Amino acid sequence: MRVLVTGGSGFAGLRLVQSLTPSHDVSFTFLTHPVLIRGAVGHRLDLRDRAATRELVRALAPHAILHLASADRDRATIVEGTGHLLRACEATRSRFIFVSSDLVFDGERGGYGEDAEPRPILPYGRAKREAELQVLGAGGAIVRPSLLYAVDALPPWARAVDEAVRAGRAFPCFVDEYRSPLWVEDLVRLLGCLLEHGEQGIWHCGGPDRLSRYDLARALAPAWGWDLRYLVAGQQAEGPGPRPADCSLVSDKAERLLKRRFHRVSEVVGGAASWGQAGT
């Protein structure tokens, strides 16, 4: 199958491309961070450029597009770029999988399932929701992951924390913001499964732990070599503007499709997680 992955040099996109290359003809896009991935072909593309997007999709004629690119949360890339991709797909009839976010919710209650009404309060969440509506209108699939992490690489959200801790500065982590942190390999596995099965609709992708940012940082500290003395409890009120308090997800639907549950943070940090350990 010919597959195009947008955002292929990103935290999740890179791993997704690597996982797909053994069994698919994979191309990927990047904007500012070119990478070399064995078995895949990279293309520099600004999704805000409608003509360039159309030309690349028509030249590659992919059977499926997995859209992960967000270009540092730029609204035009998320909203307009998704529209450009969808219009380009009209000629190629490509299947479409869009990676959205748990931040499409307002965080007032948590435990969100796929049937919950999105009410984003952050600009990033609003942009993702606008893109979602385009994808749903075109018959594509939507995946809403929670806060992503890995033990062998820092996700974007952890870089500021890492910089502070390694410089010996205290970093306040919110104790009153809850998510369902997700091992990035679990997201990759779900995306591969959706690709193979041709699934549509909305899919939530969050880990089984409901953790605050503070508790997550402390749980991952051993893997990343962080000194716990510099991880201090903070409140959302100390940050810039309102944020969702609890965007935790219910991901039963995805786990039923995969026939396994997503991994707990303690399993990943403890080295118990692997692709072969289903449902343990």
C-alpha positions as CSV (number, residue, x, y, z in Angstrom):
1,M,0.0,0.0,0.0
2,R,1.3,3.5,-0.8
3,V,1.1,5.6,2.3
4,L,1.8,9.3,2.9
5,V,2.5,10.4,6.5
6,T,2.5,14.2,7.1
7,G,4.7,15.4,9.9
8,G,7.0,12.4,9.5
9,S,9.9,14.1,11.2
10,G,7.9,14.8,14.4
11,F,7.9,12.9,17.7
12,A,5.1,10.5,16.7
13,G,5.4,10.8,12.9
14,L,9.0,9.5,12.9
15,R,8.1,6.4,14.8
16,L,5.0,5.8,12.6
17,V,7.0,6.0,9.4
18,Q,9.6,3.6,10.8
19,S,6.9,1.1,11.8
20,L,5.2,1.2,8.3
21,T,8.2,0.9,6.0
22,P,8.7,-2.8,6.3
23,S,5.2,-3.5,4.8
24,H,4.3,-0.4,2.9
25,D,5.5,2.0,0.3
26,V,5.9,5.0,2.5
27,S,6.5,8.7,1.8
28,F,6.5,11.4,4.4
29,T,6.5,15.2,4.7
30,F,8.5,17.6,6.9
31,L,8.7,21.3,7.1
32,T,11.8,22.5,9.0
33,H,13.4,19.2,10.3
34,P,14.5,16.9,7.5
35,V,15.4,13.4,8.5
36,L,16.6,10.3,6.8
37,I,14.4,7.2,7.4
38,R,15.5,3.9,5.9
39,G,13.0,2.6,3.4
40,A,10.9,5.9,3.2
41,V,11.1,9.0,1.0
42,G,10.8,12.4,2.6
43,H,9.4,15.6,0.9
44,R,9.6,19.1,2.2
45,L,6.1,20.5,2.2
46,D,4.3,23.5,3.7
47,L,0.7,22.4,4.0
48,R,-0.4,26.0,3.9
49,D,0.6,26.0,0.2
50,R,-2.5,24.6,-1.5
51,A,-0.8,24.2,-4.9
52,A,2.2,22.4,-3.6
53,T,0.1,20.1,-1.4
54,R,-2.1,19.2,-4.4
55,E,0.9,18.5,-6.6
56,L,2.6,16.2,-4.1
57,V,-0.5,14.2,-3.4
58,R,-1.3,13.8,-7.1
59,A,2.3,12.8,-7.8
60,L,2.4,10.2,-5.1
61,A,-1.2,9.0,-5.5
62,P,-1.2,7.4,-2.0
63,H,-3.8,4.9,-1.0
64,A,-3.9,6.4,2.4
65,I,-2.8,9.6,4.2
66,L,-2.0,9.7,7.9
67,H,-2.1,13.4,8.8
68,L,0.1,14.2,11.9
69,A,1.6,17.5,10.9
70,S,0.8,20.5,13.1
71,A,3.9,22.8,12.6
72,D,4.3,24.0,16.1
73,R,0.5,24.3,16.6
74,D,0.1,26.8,13.8
75,R,-3.6,27.3,13.1
76,A,-3.2,27.7,9.4
77,T,-1.3,24.5,9.1
78,I,-3.8,22.6,11.1
79,V,-7.0,24.0,9.6
80,E,-6.1,25.2,6.1
81,G,-3.5,22.5,5.7
82,T,-6.0,19.8,6.5
83,G,-8.4,21.3,4.0
84,H,-5.7,21.4,1.3
85,L,-5.0,17.7,1.9
86,L,-8.6,16.7,1.8
87,R,-9.2,18.5,-1.5
88,A,-6.1,16.9,-3.0
89,C,-7.5,13.5,-2.0
90,E,-10.6,14.1,-4.1
91,A,-8.6,13.2,-7.2
92,T,-6.7,10.3,-5.7
93,R,-9.5,8.9,-3.5
94,S,-7.1,8.3,-0.7
95,R,-8.2,7.1,2.7
96,F,-7.6,9.7,5.4
97,I,-6.6,9.4,9.1
98,F,-6.3,12.6,11.1
99,V,-4.5,12.8,14.4
100,S,-6.3,15.3,16.6
101,S,-6.0,15.9,20.3
102,D,-7.8,15.4,23.7
103,L,-7.7,19.2,23.9
104,V,-10.9,19.5,21.8
105,F,-12.6,19.1,25.2
106,D,-13.2,21.8,27.8
107,G,-11.9,19.6,30.6
108,E,-14.9,20.2,32.9
109,R,-15.6,16.6,33.7
110,G,-13.0,14.2,32.3
111,G,-13.6,10.6,31.2
112,Y,-14.5,11.6,27.7
113,G,-15.7,9.0,25.3
114,E,-16.0,9.3,21.5
115,D,-19.7,10.5,21.9
116,A,-18.8,13.5,24.1
117,E,-19.4,16.9,22.7
118,P,-16.1,18.8,21.9
119,R,-15.9,22.2,23.5
120,P,-12.3,23.4,23.1
121,I,-11.2,26.4,25.1
122,L,-7.6,26.6,23.9
123,P,-6.6,27.9,20.4
124,Y,-4.9,24.7,19.6
125,G,-8.0,22.7,20.6
126,R,-10.2,24.9,18.5
127,A,-8.0,24.5,15.5
128,K,-8.0,20.8,15.9
129,R,-11.8,20.7,16.1
130,E,-12.2,22.8,13.0
131,A,-10.0,20.3,11.2
132,E,-11.9,17.4,12.6
133,L,-15.2,18.7,11.1
134,Q,-13.6,18.8,7.7
135,V,-12.3,15.3,8.1
136,L,-15.7,14.0,9.3
137,G,-17.4,15.7,6.4
138,A,-15.1,13.9,4.0
139,G,-15.6,10.5,5.6
140,G,-12.2,10.2,7.2
141,A,-11.1,8.8,10.5
142,I,-10.1,10.8,13.6
143,V,-7.7,9.7,16.4
144,R,-7.6,11.8,19.6
145,P,-4.5,10.9,21.6
146,S,-3.7,12.3,25.0
147,L,-0.3,13.6,26.2
148,L,2.3,11.5,24.4
149,Y,5.6,10.3,26.0
150,A,8.4,7.9,25.5
151,V,11.3,6.8,27.6
152,D,14.0,7.1,24.9
153,A,13.2,10.6,23.7
154,L,11.7,13.8,25.0
155,P,8.3,14.8,23.7
156,P,7.8,18.5,22.9
157,W,5.9,19.2,26.1
158,A,8.8,17.9,28.3
159,R,11.6,20.0,26.7
160,A,11.1,23.1,28.8
161,V,11.0,20.9,32.0
162,D,14.2,19.2,30.9
163,E,16.0,22.4,30.3
164,A,15.1,23.8,33.7
165,V,15.9,20.6,35.6
166,R,19.3,20.1,34.0
167,A,20.1,23.8,34.8
168,G,19.2,23.2,38.4
169,R,16.1,25.3,38.3
170,A,12.7,24.4,39.8
171,F,9.9,23.9,37.3
172,P,6.3,24.1,38.4
173,C,4.2,21.2,37.0
174,F,0.4,21.5,37.3
175,V,-1.2,19.3,40.0
176,D,-4.7,20.3,38.9
177,E,-4.5,19.4,35.2
178,Y,-5.3,15.7,34.4
179,R,-4.7,13.8,31.2
180,S,-4.5,10.1,30.1
181,P,-0.8,10.0,29.2
182,L,-0.1,7.7,26.2
183,W,3.0,5.8,25.3
184,V,3.8,6.9,21.7
185,E,4.2,3.3,20.6
186,D,0.5,2.6,21.5
187,L,-0.5,5.5,19.2
188,V,1.6,4.1,16.4
189,R,0.1,0.7,16.8
190,L,-3.5,2.0,16.7
191,L,-2.8,4.1,13.6
192,G,-1.3,1.0,11.9
193,C,-4.4,-1.0,12.9
194,L,-6.8,1.6,11.6
195,L,-4.8,1.7,8.3
196,E,-5.0,-2.0,7.8
197,H,-8.7,-2.3,8.7
198,G,-9.8,0.7,6.8
199,E,-11.7,2.0,9.9
200,Q,-13.5,5.4,9.9
201,G,-15.1,7.5,12.7
202,I,-13.6,8.8,15.9
203,W,-11.1,6.9,18.1
204,H,-9.9,7.9,21.5
205,C,-6.3,7.0,22.4
206,G,-5.4,7.6,26.0
207,G,-3.5,5.4,28.5
208,P,-5.3,3.8,31.5
209,D,-3.7,6.2,34.0
210,R,-5.4,9.5,34.9
211,L,-2.5,11.6,36.0
212,S,-1.7,15.2,36.7
213,R,1.2,16.8,34.9
214,Y,3.0,16.8,38.2
215,D,2.5,13.1,38.8
216,L,3.4,12.3,35.2
217,A,6.7,14.3,35.4
218,R,7.6,12.5,38.6
219,A,6.8,9.1,37.1
220,L,8.9,9.7,34.1
221,A,11.8,11.3,36.0
222,P,13.8,8.1,36.4
223,A,13.7,7.4,32.7
224,W,14.8,10.9,31.7
225,G,17.3,11.4,34.5
226,W,15.4,14.2,36.2
227,D,16.2,15.2,39.8
228,L,12.9,15.2,41.7
229,R,14.0,18.2,43.8
230,Y,13.4,20.5,40.8
231,L,9.9,19.2,40.0
232,V,7.6,21.3,42.1
233,A,3.8,21.4,42.4
234,G,2.2,24.2,40.5
235,Q,-1.4,25.4,39.9
236,Q,-3.1,26.2,36.5
237,A,-3.9,29.6,37.9
238,E,-0.2,30.3,37.8
239,G,-0.1,29.8,34.0
240,P,-1.1,32.1,31.1
241,G,-4.9,32.0,30.9
242,P,-7.5,29.2,31.4
243,R,-6.7,25.6,30.6
244,P,-8.8,22.4,30.6
245,A,-8.7,20.8,34.1
246,D,-9.4,17.2,33.1
247,C,-9.2,15.9,29.5
248,S,-8.8,12.3,30.5
249,L,-10.2,9.9,27.9
250,V,-12.1,6.6,27.7
251,S,-10.4,4.4,25.1
252,D,-12.3,1.2,25.3
253,K,-13.3,1.2,21.6
254,A,-9.6,1.4,20.5
255,E,-8.5,-1.3,22.9
256,R,-11.3,-3.6,21.6
257,L,-10.0,-3.1,18.1
258,L,-6.5,-3.8,19.1
259,K,-7.5,-6.7,21.4
260,R,-5.2,-5.3,24.0
261,R,-5.1,-2.5,26.5
262,F,-2.8,0.5,26.4
263,H,0.2,0.5,28.7
264,R,0.4,2.2,32.1
265,V,3.2,4.6,32.6
266,S,4.7,2.4,35.3
267,E,5.0,-0.5,32.8
268,V,6.8,1.6,30.2
269,V,9.2,3.2,32.7
270,G,9.8,-0.2,34.3
271,G,10.7,-1.8,31.0
272,A,7.7,-4.1,31.0
273,A,6.2,-2.6,27.8
274,S,6.9,-4.3,24.5
275,W,5.0,-4.9,21.3
276,G,4.7,-8.6,22.2
277,Q,3.2,-8.2,25.6
278,A,-0.5,-8.0,24.8
279,G,-2.9,-7.3,27.6
280,T,-0.5,-8.2,30.4
